[in-house]
Amino acid sequence: MGKDLPQKLLRELLENSKRSDRELAKTLKVSQPTITRARHKLEKSGIIKDYTIIPDFKMMGFELMTILLVKIRPEAMSPEAMIKAKEYAIKAHPHVILSTLGEGMGMNGVAISFHKDYTEFQRHLNQLRLEWKDFLEDIQIFIVTVGEEEFKRLSLTYLGDVSL
């Protein structure tokens, strides 16, 4: 099992990260210290970045999840502007769960966030437009009503079934 252990352990943790090393060892048919060492190695190498939960966002009071696709002006993508953008996303807006550069549909950035209602989202959008008016060329919006018409819930559990 040697070489396969880290991948198998990662799959098990994706399925349920609350399980103890002893429980994981029993499932993977290795010793508990072997699991502990493998887990620490995955953490130290950066493959495992966090242990977290995915809550019921509706029960937390969020009504909307929004996906913003943005087109950032190329001249505005200086290292200084990117640092400012990162600080803006992390510190000023904890409800933004993903903010990154990318490519598609003529856009080069995306942000995913949760909002308690449409009014709060509109405030967020207006603030974004105001503070970043010199950097943004376009914004496209996709709004999801949390908990409605969900075909597959947001979870990383499914990645445990993906063969690499």
Secondary structure, 3 states (H helix, E strand, C coil): CHHHHHHHHHHHHHHCCCCCHHHHHHHHCCCHHHHHHHHHHHHHCCCCCCCCCCCCCCCCCCCEEEEEEEEECHHHCCHHHHHHHHHHHHHHCCCEEEEEEEEECCEEEEEEEEECCHHHHHHHHHHHHHHCCCCEEEEEEEEEECCCCCCCCCCCHHHHHCCC
